[in-house]
Amino acid sequence: MPQAIIIEGYRVSSAAQQQGGVWQVLCRVERGGLLMIDVRREYRHCSRTVAESCALIFAARQLHEWLGHGE
């Protein structure tokens, strides 16, 4: 099941599908229906929930940097 969180009005989401033992996860950041960040990530040796959660954290960090809050 896809996961999503809201950060400063941005919807950060991830959804995974498995292909050949690899979870391919689409990470998106949207605001008001406008796509801001669209990244694909791959994860191995884990469950779907772990893959989607890791990708969600990755996308949230990308948003954090994009908003100028990065290190």
C-alpha positions as CSV (number, residue, x, y, z in Angstrom):
1,M,0.0,0.0,0.0
2,P,1.5,3.4,-0.9
3,Q,2.5,5.7,1.9
4,A,2.3,9.4,2.2
5,I,2.9,12.2,4.6
6,I,2.4,16.0,4.5
7,I,5.3,18.3,5.2
8,E,4.8,22.1,5.2
9,G,1.8,21.7,2.8
10,Y,3.7,19.3,0.5
11,R,2.4,15.7,-0.1
12,V,5.4,13.3,0.0
13,S,4.5,9.8,-1.2
14,S,6.0,6.5,-2.2
15,A,4.7,3.4,-3.9
16,A,6.5,0.2,-4.7
17,Q,6.3,-2.7,-7.0
18,Q,8.6,-5.8,-7.1
19,Q,10.4,-6.9,-10.2
20,G,12.9,-9.8,-10.1
21,G,13.4,-9.6,-6.3
22,V,14.0,-5.8,-6.4
23,W,11.5,-3.3,-5.0
24,Q,11.2,-0.4,-7.4
25,V,9.8,2.6,-5.6
26,L,8.4,5.8,-7.0
27,C,8.9,8.8,-4.7
28,R,6.9,12.0,-5.4
29,V,6.5,15.4,-3.8
30,E,3.4,17.4,-4.8
31,R,1.7,20.6,-3.8
32,G,-1.7,21.5,-5.0
33,G,-1.6,18.8,-7.7
34,L,1.7,20.2,-9.0
35,L,4.5,17.6,-9.2
36,M,7.7,19.1,-7.6
37,I,10.0,16.0,-7.2
38,D,9.7,12.6,-9.0
39,V,12.5,10.1,-8.1
40,R,12.8,6.3,-8.5
41,R,14.7,4.2,-6.0
42,E,15.5,0.5,-5.8
43,Y,15.7,-1.6,-2.7
44,R,16.8,-5.2,-2.2
45,H,16.5,-7.7,0.7
46,C,13.6,-6.0,2.5
47,S,9.9,-6.0,2.7
48,R,7.6,-3.7,0.7
49,T,6.8,-1.7,3.8
50,V,10.5,-1.1,4.5
51,A,11.2,-0.1,0.8
52,E,8.4,2.3,0.8
53,S,9.3,3.8,4.1
54,C,12.9,4.3,3.2
55,A,11.9,5.9,-0.1
56,L,9.5,8.2,1.8
57,I,12.3,9.3,4.1
58,F,14.5,9.9,1.0
59,A,11.9,12.0,-0.7
60,A,11.3,14.0,2.6
61,R,15.0,14.7,2.8
62,Q,15.0,15.8,-0.8
63,L,12.1,18.2,-0.1
64,H,14.0,19.5,3.0
65,E,17.0,20.4,0.9
66,W,14.9,21.8,-1.9
67,L,13.2,24.1,0.6
68,G,16.6,25.4,1.7
69,H,16.6,23.7,5.1
70,G,19.5,21.4,4.2
71,E,22.9,21.4,5.7
